[in-house]
Amino acid sequence: NEKKHLPPHILNVFVPLVDLTPEVGPTEFVPTSHIQGNYWDPGTKPMTINAGVGQCILFDYRIKHRGLGNKSGTKRPVIYITYAKKDFKDVKNFSKKRYKKLPKLE
């Protein structure tokens, strides 16, 4: 199982509108999980980024990530921007089947 680092086809940008502290629940990332063959590597330790208001977090779309629990009792607004290569469609994470109950946009 050869591990390959392919060029990114999508870039995510997070811009927190509040400080992302351990209490608010920052995003957890698994370094190198975007490399083919590394996604389920149990030896890779997750990491978090405690970014301040307005500090951008840029990362490869393929990297394993998740938002940790918000224990603060306050909201955790984040601007989430995704840049993709022309004509790319993510039918796994954003399929019509998964979001079929959303209202039509006017």
LINDAUR-V152127 format. One record per pair of residues at least 24 apart in sequence whose ideal C-beta (glycine too) atoms are under 10 Angstrom apart, sorted by the first residue. I is the first residue (numbers start at 0). GAP is how many residues later the second one is. Records with the same first field share a line. If there is no record, write none. Layout:
I->GAP ; GAP
This chain:
0->35 ; 36 ; 37
1->34 ; 35
2->29 ; 32 ; 33 ; 34 ; 35 ; 38
3->31 ; 32 ; 33 ; 34
4->27 ; 29 ; 30 ; 31 ; 33 ; 55
5->28 ; 29 ; 30 ; 54 ; 56
6->53 ; 78
7->26 ; 51 ; 52 ; 53 ; 54 ; 55 ; 75 ; 76 ; 77
8->51 ; 52 ; 53 ; 74 ; 75 ; 76 ; 79 ; 81
9->50 ; 51 ; 52 ; 72 ; 73 ; 74 ; 75 ; 78 ; 80
10->47 ; 48 ; 49 ; 50 ; 70 ; 71 ; 72 ; 73 ; 74
11->45 ; 46 ; 47 ; 48 ; 49 ; 50 ; 51 ; 53 ; 68 ; 69 ; 70 ; 71 ; 72
12->43 ; 44 ; 45 ; 46 ; 66 ; 67 ; 68 ; 69 ; 70
13->35 ; 37 ; 41 ; 42 ; 43 ; 44 ; 45 ; 51 ; 53 ; 64 ; 65 ; 66 ; 67
14->36 ; 38 ; 39 ; 40 ; 41 ; 42 ; 43 ; 62 ; 63 ; 64 ; 65 ; 66
15->33 ; 34 ; 35 ; 36 ; 37 ; 38 ; 39 ; 40 ; 41 ; 60 ; 61 ; 62 ; 63
16->36 ; 37 ; 58 ; 59 ; 60 ; 61 ; 62
17->33 ; 34 ; 35 ; 54 ; 56 ; 57 ; 58 ; 59 ; 60
18->31 ; 32 ; 33 ; 34 ; 35 ; 36 ; 57
19->28 ; 29 ; 30 ; 31 ; 32 ; 33 ; 35 ; 37 ; 47 ; 48 ; 50 ; 56 ; 58
20->27 ; 29 ; 30 ; 31 ; 50 ; 51 ; 55
21->26 ; 28 ; 46 ; 49 ; 50
22->46 ; 47 ; 48 ; 49 ; 50 ; 51
23->26 ; 43 ; 44 ; 45 ; 46 ; 47 ; 48 ; 49 ; 50 ; 51 ; 52
24->41 ; 42 ; 43 ; 44 ; 45 ; 46 ; 47 ; 51
25->24 ; 25 ; 31 ; 41 ; 42 ; 44 ; 50 ; 52
26->24 ; 30 ; 32 ; 38 ; 39 ; 40 ; 41 ; 51
27->36 ; 37 ; 38 ; 39 ; 40
28->28 ; 30 ; 31 ; 34 ; 35 ; 36 ; 37
29->33 ; 34 ; 35 ; 36
30->32 ; 33
31->31 ; 32
32->27 ; 29 ; 30 ; 31 ; 32
33->25 ; 26 ; 27 ; 28 ; 29 ; 30 ; 31
34->25 ; 27 ; 28
35->26
37->24 ; 25 ; 26
38->24 ; 25
39->24
50->27
53->25
55->25
57->25
60->27 ; 29 ; 32
